[in-house]
Amino acid sequence: MTQIAPEKPQTEAHSHEQPLSWRRYFSFSTDHKVIGIQYIVTAFFFFLLAGIFAMIMRGELVTPPIDLVDRTVYNALFTMHGTIMLFGWTFPVLAGLANYLVPLMIGARDMAFPRLNAVAFWMVPVFGFLFLFSFLVPGGPAQAGWWSYPPVSVQNPSGEWLNGEFLWLLALTLSGVSSIMGAVNIVTTIVRMRCPGMSWFKMPVLVWTMLAAQIIQLFGLPALTAGAVMLMCDLSFGTTFFDPAQGGDPVLFQHLFWFYSHPAVYVMILPVFGIFSEVFPVYARKPLFGYKVVAVSSFIIVALSAVVWVHHMFASDTPGWMRMLFMFSTMLISVPTGIKVFAWVATIWGGKLRLDTAMLFALGGLINFVFSGITGIMLSSVPVDIHVNNTYFVVGHFHYVIYGAIVFGIYAGIYHWFPKMTGKMYYEGLGKLHFWLTFIGTTLNFLPMHPLGLMGMPRRVASYDPEFAFWNVVASIGAFLLGMSTIPFILNVVASWIAGKKAVDNPWRAIGLEWLVSSPPDVENFEEIPIIVSEPYGYGKTEPLTENMGG
Amino acid sequence: MKFKTILILVAIALILGAISIWVGQISYSWLPPQASAESKLVDNLFSFLVTLGTFIFLGVTGTVMYSVLFHRAGRYDLSDGPHIEGNVTLEVVWTAIPFLLVLWIAVYSYQTYQEMAIRGAHMHMPEAIEPAYAKPIDKSIEPMTEIEVEAKQWAWIFRYPEQNVTSTELHLPVDRRAHLILRSPDVIHGFYIPAFRVKQDIIPQQDMDFEFTPIRQGKYRLRDSEYSGTYFAAMQADVVVESKEDYQKWLAEAARKMPSAAPNQAASEYAQREEKAATAGWATIIPVPAPMVNYHPASK
């Protein structure tokens, strides 16, 4: 596997791909760095789109009665907001970061299967188009929430064969296939293509967490994809897997759905744990505290993530023993995640901190994650969950996870590796403005959801009782602020990419293979394959990382 | 020096502990009034989790904020921090303590759950063989009242089988264990009364047993908690908890009334939408017609 890139195709690739023109980003490129950036930029488009959906919803929720959009429109908006945020933004942007960073960090010239990689990416615009196209079919897009629980999801009020739910299921299946392709590729790359000397315990934690996350994709996604196909058969081809009126079992779908969709949270948060583990040591100038434990705890999380899914179904038709068992397994996850949190805190402690934008986002993300972890433990406790299940408390909790921790981590990663990806420095002032707007917006938007849920406001409602008005107005202000917070980010990225100061190879004085190559790296990354001689995160020491590369 | 450090740590822990207990006490006010026996149990557990959570949150973020304020690199300081790779004792401690906390939370939650004795369809078995779940919350509570609950797109209908009374308002006698049979003919709905802290999904085509004990007179809100389609948000009903006498009086009066059409938000919104013809929305499942019941708020 290490001789995967013989000399001849390499020079061919050079003459083919150079000069570094913007056009290659719109081509069927097989360069992992191009694909990585393609993923990230495409995903960001969907992020903005689903964000606009959220702002329309928050506009509706400014007042208690239904007055801005029709109920069917509201239901379509929350369905597509959740779906696109997950399958159009979070998964693809993380696939993009994995694509860009993993080969560089393990000293490989590309991914194991470059063409498969490109195919997996080009499926994103295809299923993204299907999601958008569903707004144009009679009956409108899917309106059953991103869980798409039957029987609601198969009621098909329009009566049309080509309906929004059908397109939704088709797109979801394609997304699943694309993610499985990506997972096969990333796992193979990490297992087989590490450079000489890079043993497991010399890999950066980001590589560990990416591997852990993609292994979840491999065992979990087939369940969801099968569930989606079965639901499509129920909807369009007359089967009755989940139809209670004809002997089917709607709760079976919930099991299939959550068997993947809870571990999916770890598919999203594990790479962000990786980003935190890379960013904190660089900006605190200290080694990652307890590196080996942090690395291994990722796999404890993977194992536990496979046995917690029923905690989404405590108020569903689940027997008491199942509730108690899954309550306990869910609570156990706090142990390996706690290990990571304490390790990051200890990494920062006594360091020499530099609060650049990437560090600010990582710190903000860490604080938000701790908060969401605590509300997560509350939710895992069955009696409390029975009260707040399917209320805004849950919505607040998972937005703290997905926005507060995951999106913050993604921003931290994008700022940290921006000089490497583009060869340009971003504007620090705009970055800090972006951070503060995002942090304040997140707090205003998602914190009020917790009291709302405790008071008993169900999620997914287009109208609500007047007693909930105050916190809803605050949340809506936060949502609009979050929308605005993307403006300095876009401005920063576009302006600095075009006219920013040229970045040196290693602007943050970071330790890692990706910082030993030029910014941006050449097409095949390494002129000579590096030979690793020391562990990652050697801050405070003078040991070289490799035998044969400078720095 | 070491003794001084320990003293400082203990002092900090005491201050954080005091703040956490205070927040834990406040947390009761974040919840609706305690209108059922179950709500007291849930709120105690919640308050305990808030206390513990506040302590951990303040401990972790306090440490982070301290580092951010006092461990900053000087402007021209390009040196690295100390090369500390880890500390086995510390790592064992911060694995063991969370593990013990988790055990504590799990046991407390388990006990609360048993005392609540929540039932679902699967637990429909003779009283005699379920001692683990049937531990009554309060010995003084009177025997059950049986009510059939029908949830459909998008109306709640309550039927009192002994008097053959139907209603769109759920009336319950105070201090008496309520036994409900939940049914749905169409999709999954969720039976949720926030003031009672109880919730149960209603799986279509099944009889689901459900129990709780109202302990406070007043009017509360029942909401559908499992997304059920277009008019989901409008699927609400009032719950009236009243004294035994008032309850009997209400039942007797309702039994004398002829069934009439109850006001129904989904049905009336749909009718309005059809009238306007120029639909701003997409196709919807047609709501069930306004239910014909003996008692509804407008029938007074």
HADDOCK unambig.tbl for C-alpha pairs under 7 A between the chains (distance, minus, plus):
assign (segid A and resid 70 and name CA) (segid B and resid 280 and name CA) 6.31 0.50 0.50
assign (segid A and resid 70 and name CA) (segid B and resid 281 and name CA) 5.27 0.50 0.50
assign (segid A and resid 71 and name CA) (segid B and resid 230 and name CA) 5.98 0.50 0.50
assign (segid A and resid 71 and name CA) (segid B and resid 231 and name CA) 6.91 0.50 0.50
assign (segid A and resid 72 and name CA) (segid B and resid 230 and name CA) 5.59 0.50 0.50
assign (segid A and resid 72 and name CA) (segid B and resid 281 and name CA) 5.66 0.50 0.50
assign (segid A and resid 72 and name CA) (segid B and resid 282 and name CA) 5.85 0.50 0.50
assign (segid A and resid 73 and name CA) (segid B and resid 281 and name CA) 5.93 0.50 0.50
assign (segid A and resid 75 and name CA) (segid B and resid 230 and name CA) 6.96 0.50 0.50
assign (segid A and resid 139 and name CA) (segid B and resid 282 and name CA) 5.06 0.50 0.50
assign (segid A and resid 139 and name CA) (segid B and resid 283 and name CA) 5.21 0.50 0.50
assign (segid A and resid 140 and name CA) (segid B and resid 282 and name CA) 5.91 0.50 0.50
assign (segid A and resid 144 and name CA) (segid B and resid 229 and name CA) 6.78 0.50 0.50
assign (segid A and resid 151 and name CA) (segid B and resid 187 and name CA) 5.26 0.50 0.50
assign (segid A and resid 152 and name CA) (segid B and resid 187 and name CA) 5.85 0.50 0.50
assign (segid A and resid 152 and name CA) (segid B and resid 228 and name CA) 6.19 0.50 0.50
assign (segid A and resid 152 and name CA) (segid B and resid 229 and name CA) 6.25 0.50 0.50
assign (segid A and resid 157 and name CA) (segid B and resid 283 and name CA) 5.71 0.50 0.50
assign (segid A and resid 157 and name CA) (segid B and resid 284 and name CA) 5.18 0.50 0.50
assign (segid A and resid 157 and name CA) (segid B and resid 285 and name CA) 5.16 0.50 0.50
assign (segid A and resid 158 and name CA) (segid B and resid 283 and name CA) 5.28 0.50 0.50
assign (segid A and resid 244 and name CA) (segid B and resid 204 and name CA) 6.34 0.50 0.50
assign (segid A and resid 244 and name CA) (segid B and resid 205 and name CA) 6.30 0.50 0.50
assign (segid A and resid 245 and name CA) (segid B and resid 205 and name CA) 6.56 0.50 0.50
assign (segid A and resid 285 and name CA) (segid B and resid 80 and name CA) 4.80 0.50 0.50
assign (segid A and resid 285 and name CA) (segid B and resid 81 and name CA) 5.18 0.50 0.50
assign (segid A and resid 286 and name CA) (segid B and resid 80 and name CA) 6.58 0.50 0.50
assign (segid A and resid 286 and name CA) (segid B and resid 81 and name CA) 5.20 0.50 0.50
assign (segid A and resid 286 and name CA) (segid B and resid 82 and name CA) 6.37 0.50 0.50
assign (segid A and resid 286 and name CA) (segid B and resid 83 and name CA) 6.07 0.50 0.50
assign (segid A and resid 287 and name CA) (segid B and resid 83 and name CA) 6.26 0.50 0.50
assign (segid A and resid 287 and name CA) (segid B and resid 84 and name CA) 6.39 0.50 0.50
assign (segid A and resid 287 and name CA) (segid B and resid 85 and name CA) 5.89 0.50 0.50
assign (segid A and resid 288 and name CA) (segid B and resid 85 and name CA) 6.63 0.50 0.50
assign (segid A and resid 289 and name CA) (segid B and resid 84 and name CA) 6.92 0.50 0.50
assign (segid A and resid 289 and name CA) (segid B and resid 85 and name CA) 5.21 0.50 0.50
assign (segid A and resid 289 and name CA) (segid B and resid 86 and name CA) 4.85 0.50 0.50
assign (segid A and resid 290 and name CA) (segid B and resid 85 and name CA) 5.87 0.50 0.50
assign (segid A and resid 290 and name CA) (segid B and resid 86 and name CA) 4.42 0.50 0.50
assign (segid A and resid 315 and name CA) (segid B and resid 199 and name CA) 6.25 0.50 0.50
assign (segid A and resid 315 and name CA) (segid B and resid 200 and name CA) 5.11 0.50 0.50
assign (segid A and resid 315 and name CA) (segid B and resid 201 and name CA) 5.76 0.50 0.50
assign (segid A and resid 316 and name CA) (segid B and resid 200 and name CA) 6.38 0.50 0.50
assign (segid A and resid 316 and name CA) (segid B and resid 201 and name CA) 4.89 0.50 0.50
assign (segid A and resid 317 and name CA) (segid B and resid 120 and name CA) 6.67 0.50 0.50
assign (segid A and resid 317 and name CA) (segid B and resid 201 and name CA) 6.65 0.50 0.50
assign (segid A and resid 319 and name CA) (segid B and resid 122 and name CA) 6.36 0.50 0.50
assign (segid A and resid 324 and name CA) (segid B and resid 110 and name CA) 6.85 0.50 0.50
assign (segid A and resid 328 and name CA) (segid B and resid 106 and name CA) 6.12 0.50 0.50
assign (segid A and resid 331 and name CA) (segid B and resid 102 and name CA) 6.10 0.50 0.50
assign (segid A and resid 332 and name CA) (segid B and resid 102 and name CA) 6.69 0.50 0.50
assign (segid A and resid 335 and name CA) (segid B and resid 95 and name CA) 6.23 0.50 0.50
assign (segid A and resid 335 and name CA) (segid B and resid 98 and name CA) 5.83 0.50 0.50
assign (segid A and resid 335 and name CA) (segid B and resid 99 and name CA) 6.06 0.50 0.50
assign (segid A and resid 339 and name CA) (segid B and resid 94 and name CA) 6.58 0.50 0.50
assign (segid A and resid 339 and name CA) (segid B and resid 95 and name CA) 6.26 0.50 0.50
assign (segid A and resid 345 and name CA) (segid B and resid 64 and name CA) 6.18 0.50 0.50
assign (segid A and resid 348 and name CA) (segid B and resid 67 and name CA) 6.57 0.50 0.50
assign (segid A and resid 349 and name CA) (segid B and resid 67 and name CA) 5.60 0.50 0.50
assign (segid A and resid 350 and name CA) (segid B and resid 67 and name CA) 6.88 0.50 0.50
assign (segid A and resid 350 and name CA) (segid B and resid 71 and name CA) 5.84 0.50 0.50
assign (segid A and resid 351 and name CA) (segid B and resid 71 and name CA) 5.95 0.50 0.50
assign (segid A and resid 351 and name CA) (segid B and resid 81 and name CA) 4.86 0.50 0.50
assign (segid A and resid 352 and name CA) (segid B and resid 71 and name CA) 5.68 0.50 0.50
assign (segid A and resid 352 and name CA) (segid B and resid 72 and name CA) 5.14 0.50 0.50
assign (segid A and resid 352 and name CA) (segid B and resid 73 and name CA) 4.28 0.50 0.50
assign (segid A and resid 352 and name CA) (segid B and resid 80 and name CA) 6.76 0.50 0.50
assign (segid A and resid 352 and name CA) (segid B and resid 81 and name CA) 5.62 0.50 0.50
assign (segid A and resid 353 and name CA) (segid B and resid 68 and name CA) 6.94 0.50 0.50
assign (segid A and resid 353 and name CA) (segid B and resid 71 and name CA) 6.01 0.50 0.50
assign (segid A and resid 353 and name CA) (segid B and resid 72 and name CA) 4.36 0.50 0.50
assign (segid A and resid 353 and name CA) (segid B and resid 73 and name CA) 5.11 0.50 0.50
assign (segid A and resid 354 and name CA) (segid B and resid 72 and name CA) 6.26 0.50 0.50
assign (segid A and resid 354 and name CA) (segid B and resid 73 and name CA) 5.99 0.50 0.50
assign (segid A and resid 367 and name CA) (segid B and resid 61 and name CA) 6.27 0.50 0.50
assign (segid A and resid 370 and name CA) (segid B and resid 57 and name CA) 6.56 0.50 0.50
assign (segid A and resid 371 and name CA) (segid B and resid 57 and name CA) 6.56 0.50 0.50
assign (segid A and resid 374 and name CA) (segid B and resid 53 and name CA) 5.63 0.50 0.50
assign (segid A and resid 378 and name CA) (segid B and resid 49 and name CA) 6.39 0.50 0.50
assign (segid A and resid 381 and name CA) (segid B and resid 109 and name CA) 5.86 0.50 0.50
assign (segid A and resid 382 and name CA) (segid B and resid 109 and name CA) 6.75 0.50 0.50
assign (segid A and resid 383 and name CA) (segid B and resid 42 and name CA) 5.90 0.50 0.50
assign (segid A and resid 383 and name CA) (segid B and resid 109 and name CA) 6.63 0.50 0.50
assign (segid A and resid 383 and name CA) (segid B and resid 112 and name CA) 6.85 0.50 0.50
assign (segid A and resid 383 and name CA) (segid B and resid 113 and name CA) 5.72 0.50 0.50
assign (segid A and resid 384 and name CA) (segid B and resid 42 and name CA) 5.91 0.50 0.50
assign (segid A and resid 384 and name CA) (segid B and resid 46 and name CA) 6.36 0.50 0.50
assign (segid A and resid 386 and name CA) (segid B and resid 197 and name CA) 6.93 0.50 0.50
assign (segid A and resid 386 and name CA) (segid B and resid 198 and name CA) 6.08 0.50 0.50
assign (segid A and resid 386 and name CA) (segid B and resid 199 and name CA) 5.68 0.50 0.50
assign (segid A and resid 387 and name CA) (segid B and resid 194 and name CA) 6.67 0.50 0.50
assign (segid A and resid 387 and name CA) (segid B and resid 197 and name CA) 4.56 0.50 0.50
assign (segid A and resid 387 and name CA) (segid B and resid 198 and name CA) 5.69 0.50 0.50
assign (segid A and resid 387 and name CA) (segid B and resid 199 and name CA) 6.39 0.50 0.50
assign (segid A and resid 390 and name CA) (segid B and resid 225 and name CA) 6.10 0.50 0.50
assign (segid A and resid 390 and name CA) (segid B and resid 226 and name CA) 6.94 0.50 0.50
assign (segid A and resid 451 and name CA) (segid B and resid 30 and name CA) 6.25 0.50 0.50
assign (segid A and resid 454 and name CA) (segid B and resid 30 and name CA) 6.40 0.50 0.50
assign (segid A and resid 454 and name CA) (segid B and resid 31 and name CA) 5.44 0.50 0.50
assign (segid A and resid 455 and name CA) (segid B and resid 30 and name CA) 6.78 0.50 0.50
assign (segid A and resid 455 and name CA) (segid B and resid 31 and name CA) 5.31 0.50 0.50
assign (segid A and resid 455 and name CA) (segid B and resid 32 and name CA) 5.54 0.50 0.50
assign (segid A and resid 455 and name CA) (segid B and resid 194 and name CA) 6.91 0.50 0.50
assign (segid A and resid 456 and name CA) (segid B and resid 194 and name CA) 5.03 0.50 0.50
assign (segid A and resid 458 and name CA) (segid B and resid 225 and name CA) 5.81 0.50 0.50
assign (segid A and resid 460 and name CA) (segid B and resid 227 and name CA) 6.80 0.50 0.50
assign (segid A and resid 461 and name CA) (segid B and resid 232 and name CA) 6.81 0.50 0.50
assign (segid A and resid 461 and name CA) (segid B and resid 233 and name CA) 4.60 0.50 0.50
assign (segid A and resid 462 and name CA) (segid B and resid 233 and name CA) 5.99 0.50 0.50
assign (segid A and resid 463 and name CA) (segid B and resid 233 and name CA) 5.84 0.50 0.50
assign (segid A and resid 464 and name CA) (segid B and resid 233 and name CA) 6.91 0.50 0.50
assign (segid A and resid 539 and name CA) (segid B and resid 80 and name CA) 6.19 0.50 0.50
assign (segid A and resid 539 and name CA) (segid B and resid 83 and name CA) 6.14 0.50 0.50
assign (segid A and resid 540 and name CA) (segid B and resid 80 and name CA) 4.98 0.50 0.50
assign (segid A and resid 540 and name CA) (segid B and resid 81 and name CA) 5.82 0.50 0.50
assign (segid A and resid 540 and name CA) (segid B and resid 82 and name CA) 5.58 0.50 0.50
assign (segid A and resid 540 and name CA) (segid B and resid 83 and name CA) 4.63 0.50 0.50
assign (segid A and resid 541 and name CA) (segid B and resid 83 and name CA) 6.61 0.50 0.50
